[in-house]
Amino acid sequence: QLVESGGGSVKFVGSLILSCSASGFRSNSESMGWFRQAPGQERKGFAIISFRGDTSYAGSVKGRFTISRDNAKNTLYLQMNSLKPEDSGTYSCGRARAYSWLTSDYDLWGPGTQVTVSS
């Protein structure tokens, strides 16, 4: 099971930290990712981390967002800085069978947490 938390409303250039608590498996043994879905749009990945700790970011968030994990807490994090209105959406974490951006490679999702950035 995956459960996200930390979403909310923030103003332009504000910051948020999202958490994704994992249970039933060790998240540090898996590749994980953060995805965002805006209303009327498909879910898109923007930050992924491999079981070895390799990270990749979509161009739109590179330099602003940081994905990390706390192995002791079995939790995945997303530090989001310099937030923009276009970052708004439902943020979900997922467990992947491979180090991948493809949603088809993910076999477990959290319910999501809402992030709203106002201008």
JOBELQUI-V911120 format. One line per field, one symbol per residue. ss: DSSP state (a for helix, b for strand, c for the rest). burial: b if it has 16 or more other ideal C-beta (glycine too) atoms within 10 Angstrom, else e. A space follows every 10 residues. Layout:
ss = ???
burial = ???
This chain:
ss = cbbbbccbbb bccccbbbbb bbccccaaac bbbbbbbccc cccbbbbbbc ccccbbbccc ccccbbbbbb ccccbbbbbb ccccaaacbb bbbbbbcccc ccaaabbbbc ccbbbbbbc
burial = ebebeebeeb eeeeebebbb bbeeeebbeb bbbbbbeeee eebebbbbbb eeeeebbeee beebbbbebe eeebbbbbeb eebeeebbbb bbbbbbeebb bebebbebbb ebbebebee
